[in-house]
Amino acid sequence: MDYEQFEADVWDSVNTSLYVDQITADDGSGQAVTIGETWQGALYGAAENEYGQRCVFRFDTEDEQRAWFDGVTIDL
């Protein structure tokens, strides 16, 4: 899979609200964490903040995806 295309698909999904779950911090940091599936069926996790810093992760299973999401959002 082409990583650049995967990343573009992830942000397209996030921007059009096609995701499974999303948590946005209420502490003013602008931090948002999202999980979902691209239109090609790839499971992803994405995080971004108010400074425009972004990261994207690809998962093989929904269990891995959910474990990551729960781990990074525990303090949000």
Beta strands, then each sheet from edge to edge (+ up, - down):
strand 1: 21-24
strand 2: 32-37
strand 3: 43-48
strand 4: 54-59
sheet 1: 1+ 2- 3+ 4-
end
